[in-house]
Amino acid sequence: MSQVQYITTTTTHKATRLLTGEPHVFRRTAEESGEDVASKLYALHSKLPSKFGQFGGQYAPESLMDALTGLEAGFLQAVIDEGFWREFRSQYSFMGRPGHLQLAGRLTRHVGGANIWLKREDLNHTGSHTINNAMGQVLLARRLGKTRIITDTGGGQHGIATASVCARFGMDCTVYMGSDDYNRHPSAVRQMTLLGAKVVSVNTGSKTVREAVNEALRAFVSDLETTHYIMGSAIGPHPFPTIARTFQMVIGNETKEQFSRLRNKLPDAVVASIGGGSNAVGMFSPFEQNTRVRLLGVEAAGDGMATPRHGATLAAGSVGVYHGARTYVLQDRNGQIQDAHSASSGLRYPGVNPELANWKESGRMDLVTATDNQALETFRLLSRLEGIIPAMESAHAVYGAMWLAKKLKPGRDVVVCLSGRGDDRCEP
């Protein structure tokens, strides 16, 4: 039998590199049977982490376990198939990739200190980083034989991206949205509807993305045969966080390549906002092993960290189990989930990606918070200095980049993930 390559490492880094489709790719040789391939997949499965340190795992009802197992197996088969990645890359012209990396010259001079660079995910089709995960997961769902997509959304960006990709491939799409967010973002609702999606307003509990996730999970469990659930962030039970991170890593991979080409080095720091954490984990993962590159996450301080009205899950939360994963959670002393507060709908989630939780715990990632007022001031500043209107989530990240740039010497470099555009903030 021909020689094949087997993964023996159990490190998250090597597993992450595998999940991007390179450089470790299993190939079926002519002599291999289906059983050989199945055995190979089983060996691969045993090496991929379902947890990140103490975080992650599968805290899910028994009724969901078979679906999670099947999803993981299908995902593993997809990511080791070079053909799957060719299909993903063939959609780059639709997605608007590769994305742009640009120096924010006027903002840099205004702030002083390090250069501030913008990774322009706002220029993607539908206006945010969410198209990356939506495209990858719709392609995965089609491969698994699913005909219906359900998802959740906060500010609407993820819902629009998912509806857009579903329209492209003729798939049924239902988007769950908390009624508070539904009423705050009428333009997003209109766009999703125009794209053919059914938008369900969830009028229970906090009426935010938290309740939208709850309702989407219920719908998923009731129709596992034909439905694929694209979680709105890199959250939930394994393998959901790993799947979302895998498709969002295009952000960090491009940043690494583009910055190295421009500056012949890596940046001194990369910055991203953190709600659920999909843009942050996608930006940070390719830099995880480059310990000289600082990872800075920016959470929502809402009305202020001295008040209970904030969304800083990592900075002020505690370890618990939420939406099927062990992670940091905003909860009271009795374990009851608390509402997250922010002017940004995408940052009003009381949990967080488990891999980010692990990086916080290990000290690999630093944190800073931005209040609503600080984010709004940054929103206006970037608009006036650079001619770029950011999403409020992105305004939080830019605030963090400015905070860090002031502390660094001129000639150093900070790259911030501009995760989305803020057109809806300009509506009356």
N, C-alpha and C positions, 0 to 999 in steps of 0.2 A: 504494500500500500504506500502511496506517496506520503511524504512528510507533511504534517500540518503543524501549525503553531498553536500552542495552548498558553493561556494566560495563567501565570502562577502567582502574580502579585495580588494582594488584597487591599492595596492602598486606594483611597478615594481618587487620588490624582490619576492613577493609571486607568481606573474604571471610567473616570470622566473622559479621558482621552479615547478610550474605546467607544464610548457612547456618541462621540462626534463622528464616528465612522472612519477615523484615522488616528494613529497610523496602524493600529492593530485590527486587522480585518480577517475573520475566518472565511476561508473559501472551501467550498465543497469540491473535492477531487472526483475524477471520473470513477475511481474505484470505491467510493464511499456509498453506502446504502442509506436509506432514510433513517434506519436505526442508528447508524454512525453519527449522522447529523444531530439526531435527537439527543444522543449521549453527549455530544459536544456542547449543545445548548444547555444541557443539565449542568455540565461542568462549569460553563460560563455563569449560569445562574448562581451557583454556589459561591462565586467570587464577587458578585456585585452586592454592595451594602444596601440593606433595607433601612439601616439606621446610620446616623452620623453622630458618633459618640453615644450619648444617652438619648439622643433625639431622633424622632421619626417613628418608624414601625408601622404596624397595621392594627390599630384599635378600631376594628370595624365589626358590624354584626355578621353573624354566620351567613345570612342571606346574601351578603356581598362578597364573601371570600372567594367563591368560585370565579366570579367575574374579575376580581383583582388578579387572581392567579392566571386566568386566561389573558388578561390585558398585559401582564408582565411578560408572559411567554411570547405573545405576538409582538410586543415592543422589542424584545431581545432579538427575535428573528429579523425584524426590520432593520435595526441599527447595525447588524453585522452584514447586511446585504448592500453591496456597493450600488446596486440598482436603485435601492430606496433613496440613497443620498443623491444619486444623479437626478432622480425625479424631483427631490426637494430643491436642488440647485437650479433645475430647469424652470422653476417658478420665480426665480429672482427678479426677472423683468417685471412680473406682476407685483411683487412685493416691494420693489424699489431698492433692491440690494445690488451691490454692496452699498452700505451706508457711508455717509461722509464724516470726516473728522476735520474740524477747523479750529483755528486759533481765535478766541474771542479777544481781539486786540484792544478794543476800547474798554471792555470790562476789565481786562488785565491792568491797563493803565489807571483806571479809576480805583481799583482795589489796592494796587501796589503789591509787591512780593512776587510770587511765582506766576508763571504763565498759566492761564486757564484755557483749556481746550474743551470743545463740545463734541461729543459723539452724537450725531444728529439722527436719532431714532424718530424724531418728529417728522422727518421727511419721508418716512416709509409710507406705502399705500395705506390708507385709512388713518394715518397720522400718529402712529405710536409703535412701540416695540411689540405690542401684542400680536401683530400679524405674524411674527416668527413662530410663536407657539401654535397659533390657530392653523397656519398652513401645515406645520409638521403633524399636528394631531388629526386634521382632516384626512391627510394622506394615509396616516396610520389607520384611521377608522375605515377608510375604503378598503385597505388591505385586509382588515379583519372582517369584512363583509357587513359592516354596519350601514344602515341607511338613514339614520336620524342622529342629529347632533343636538345636545342640550348644553347650556353653559350658564354661568352667572356673570354679572357685571356690576360695577359700582358706578363710575362716572360715564360708562357707556363705551369707552374705547375698545375694551376687549369684546364686547358684544357686537360692535360694528365690524371689527376685524373678522370675527367668527362668521357673522352673517355674510360678509363679503366673500370669504373663501367658500362657504357653503353654496352661495349663488354661482360661483365659478364652476363648481362640480355638480350642481344640481341636487344637493342634499337638503333634506328637511332640517330646519333650524328653529329651536325654541330658546329664548333668552329670558332668564329670571333676573328681575331687578327690584330691589327694595323700593317701596312706593315713595319714600322720601327722595331717593336718587332719581326715580322715574319722573317726579314732578320738578326736580331741580335741573334736569337735562332733557328738555323736550326735543331739542334738535337731534340728540343722539337717538331718542326713541323714533323719531321720524325717519332717520337714516336707516336704522335697523329694519323698520317696517317696509321701507322702499326696497330694501335688498331682499325682501321676501321672508324675513324672520317673523315669528310670532313672539311678541314681547309680553311677558307675564309680570304684572305689578304685584309684589308681595307685600301685603298690608298687615303684617304681624310683627310683634316684637319691636326691635329697634328700627324696622323699616329701611334697613341699609343692606350692604353687601353680605353682612353676617346672615341675615334671614334669607337672602337670595341663595346663598350656598346651601342652607338647610333645605329649602324647597327643591332645589335642583337635585340634591342627594336623594330626596324622597322619590322624585320622578325617575331617577336613574334606577333605583332598586326595583321599581314597579315595571320596568321594561328593559331588562338586561339583554334580551335576545337581539334587538335591533338597534339599541341606543348606545352611543358613545358620549361620555360626559367629559367635556373639556373644562376643567376647573379654571376659574378666572385668574389664578395665580399659582405659584409653585408650592401648593399647600395640600393637605389631605393625607390619607393613608398611602403607604408605599403601594404601587410605584408612581403615583401622581407627581410628587415633587421632583423625582428623577427625570420623568418624561418632560416636564415643563422646563427644567434646567437645561436638559440636553438641547432642546430647540432654541432656547434663548442664549446659549453660549456663542452663537454667531456674533453677538454684540461684542463680547470680550475678545474673541478670536480676531475679529476684524480690527478692533482697537489696537491690539498687540502688534499685528502685522503693519497696520498703517502708521502707527506712531514710530515703530522701529525704522520704517522706511524714511520717515520725515526727519527724525532726530538721531538715528543710529544708536538708540538706547531705549530702555523702557521708561515709562513715566514714573515720577516719584510717588504718585498716589492716583488712585481711581476712586470716584465718588458716585453714589447712587442713592436715590430715595428708597425707603423701605416701608411698605404697607404689608401686603402678603409676601412680597420679596422677589417676584420673578425677574424684574429688570436688574435688581442688585445681584442675585445669584448668577444670572447670565453674564453680567459684566465682570464679576469678581472671580468666577471659577477658573478662567484661564490664567489668572495671576496668583492663584492660591499658593503655588510652590515658589513663586518669586518673592521671597520674604522681604526684599528691599523695597517692594512696592506696597505702600500703605493702602489698606482697604478702609474706606470711610463710608459708613451708612448713615443716612439722615432720616430721622423719624419725626412724626408730627407732634409738636408740643401743644397744638390747639390753642386754648386760652392761657396756657402756661403750665409748667411742670409742678407748680405749687398748688394747682387746682386738680380736681378729678377729671376735668374735661380735656383730655389729650388722647393721642393714639400711639404713645411711645411704648410699645409692647416689650421690646428688648431692654430699653433703659429703665423701665419702671414696673414691668410685669414679673411674674414668677412662673416656675415650671409647672406645667399641667398637661392635660390631654384635651385636645380640641379638634373637631372635625377629623378624627381618625388618626391623629399623630401626637406624639409627645413633643412639646415645644414650649416656648415662652407664651404666656397667655395673660391678658388683663382679667383678673379675677379677684374676688374678695376672699377673706380669710376662710370662708366656708366652701370655696371652690366654685362659686357662682360667677358666670361670665359677665363682665362689665362691658358697657358700650364704649367704643372708641370714638373720639371726637376730633374732627379736623375740618377745615374749610375745603379740603381735598377729599372727594368721595373715594378715590382710590387708596387713601391712607386710613380709612375708617374701618379697619379690620382688627379685631382684638386678639388675633393669633399671628404667627409668622412662620416662614419657611424653616424647616428643621435644620437644614445645613447652615443657614445664617445663625441660628441659635447656637449651633456647635462652634462656629467661628467666634461668636461673642464670648462663649464660655472659655474657649482656649486662649483668647486674647489676640487671635489672628486679625480680627476686625474691630475697628474703633467705631464709636457712635457719637453723634451730635444730634441735637434736636432743634427744630425751627418752629416758632409760634406761627399762628395764622397771619399775624401782622408782619412778621419778618418775611414770610413767604410771599405775601402780597406786595411788599415793598420790593422784593427781589424780582417778582413778576413784572412790575413796572420798569425796574431798572434795566433788565435784560431787553425788554421791548424797545426802550428808548436808546440804549447804547449800541445794541447789536441788530436791531430790526427783526428780532425773533420773539414771537409771542409764545411763551412756554405753557404747558399744562401746569396746574398748581402742584401736582406731584413733582414735576421737573423743577419748579421754582424752589421747592424745599431742597432738592439736590444742589442746585446752583448756590443757594445760601450756604450750604455746607462747604462747597468748593471755595467760595469767597472767604469763609472763615478760616479755612486751612491755608489758602494762598497767602493771606496776610502774615501767617506765622513762618512762611518759608522765604528763603532768599530769592532775589531775582535770578532768573536762569534755571530755576527748578520748574517742574511741570506737573500740573494737576489736570486729569481728564475726568470730566463729569458726563454721566449718561443723561442726555436730554431725552427723556423717555417718551415725551409726547408733546403735541402742540395744544395751545389753549384757546382755540377759536370760540368755544362756548363761554369763556369768561367775558367775552366782549358783547354778548347778547344782552338786550335790555331786561 
